Amino acid sequence: MTVEDPFKHPVLGSGVFYRNPRAALDWLEAAFGFERSMVVTDTDGKMVHAEMRFGDGYIIVDSEWADYVASPASVGGKNTQSVYIRLKDGLDAHCEQARAAGAAIIQEPTDQFYGERQYRARDPEGHVWTFSQTSRSVSREEAEKMAGLRIEGWHR
């Protein structure tokens, strides 16, 4: 018997940890267009768990609840992972929305050799977010030639 997922989660999501997760919820909505799908608080009103959706994906926004999770703001700005999000269109406008909300754009929208256009932004606590969209169809052979790299497998 298969049990249906009551939360309707995609197969993969990511957890992003913040010193101030409530502020992160507001900022992620304004800057990147995430939508809150769940916010759990304790009897004192402290947020203990939150989930946000973006298209078919989701992230968990949480506090530094254990000694093995931290915001980049707590570890000298270092990132041990980055969240990658694929947009269907509007990448340049999305970048400008993020910039207007205070994101530090660390890579301006740029066309990549593999047929994607992408930008990278750093949020107020130092998380790096990469947004991309397909700009053109490129074969593996063409990408290898343009980059001077050997590519095993291809995702198109």
N, C-alpha and C positions, 0 to 999 in steps of 0.2 A: 504494500500500500504506500503510495506517495503522499506525503503531507505537503499541502500548498503553503508557500511562504506568505505568512500573514502581513509582512511588511513590503512585499512586492519588490524585493531588492534585485538589482542586476547581479550577475555572477561575481563581479569584482568592484570593490570600492576602496577608499583609502581613509585612514584616520589622520587628522591634522591637529596637533596639540598647540594650545595657546595659553599664555599667562592670563589673558583676559578673554575667555571664549565668548562671552556675551557681546563684547565690542566686535569680535571677529565675525559673528553672525551678521551684524549690521553692515560691516565693511564688505564682506563677501557678497552681500546682496547688492550694495551700491556700486562696487567696483566691477565685479565679474558677472553679476546677474544670477547668482545662485538663489534658490528658493528654499525656505525652511520647510521641512516636512515633518519634523518632530523635535520638540524641546521638552526635556524632562527636568523637573526641579524637585528639590527635597522640601520638607515641611518649613524650612527657614527661607525658602525662595532661591537657594543656591542652585545654579544650573549644574546638573550631574551628567547630562548626555544631550547631544543634539545631532540631528542629521539634516543635511541639505541636499537638494537635487539640482542637477544640471543636465538637461536633456534626459538621456537614458541612464546616466551615471549618478552616483551619490558619494558624498563624503560624510564622515563623522567628524564633528567639531567638538573637541574636548579640552579639558584643563590638563595641567601637569599633575595627574592623579597618582602617579607612582614614580619612584626614583629612576626608572628606566625610560620614561617618556619626558620630552622637553620641547619647548618652543625654541627656535633658533635664537630668540632674544635671551634665552637663559644659558646658551652655550657659545657665546661669542659670535653669533650670526651664522654658524655653520649649518649646513643642510646635509642630511644623510639620505634624503630622497627628495623627489620633486613630483608634483602632480602635473600630468599631461592631459590636456583637454582638447578634443577635436571639435571645431566649429563647422557648421555646414556652410556658412557664409558670414560676411561682415567682420572679418578679422581686424581690419584697420580701424573701423568704428569702435569695435570692442576695446582695442588698445587705447583709443582716445578716452573712452568711458572710464577705463581703469586709471589712466593718467589723471583725469579730472577728479577722481575719488582719492588721489594721493598715492597711487602705486608708483614705485620707482621702476621705470622701464629700463631693464638691464640689457635687453636686446630689442631694438626697434623692429617692426615688421620687415621681414627679409625673406626673399624667395630662396628656397633650398634646392640643391641639385636633384633631389629625389622627388620633386614635384609638389612640395608643400610650401606654404607661406607660413611663417611663425613669428611670434614675439614672446619674450620672457619678461615677467614682472615680479618684483619683490613686494610682499605685503608688509604692513606696518610692524609685524613681529619678525620679519626676515625670511618667511617661507618663499621659495621660488616656484612660480607657476608658469607653465609653458602652454601657450595656446597656438593651435595650428589649424589650417584648413587646406584641402587639396586645391592647388592652383592649376595643375595640368597633369595629364597622364604621362608617366615616364616608365619605360621598360627597364628591367634590371640591367641589361646590357648598356643602355644609354647612361644610366646612373653610374655604372662602373667606369665608363669612359670619361664622363664629366668629372668624376671625383678622383680618378686614379686609384680606386679601391677595388678589392675583390669582395663581392657580396654573395653570401650563401642564403638561399631562400629569397622570397620576394612576396610582399603582402598585397599585391594587386591581382 
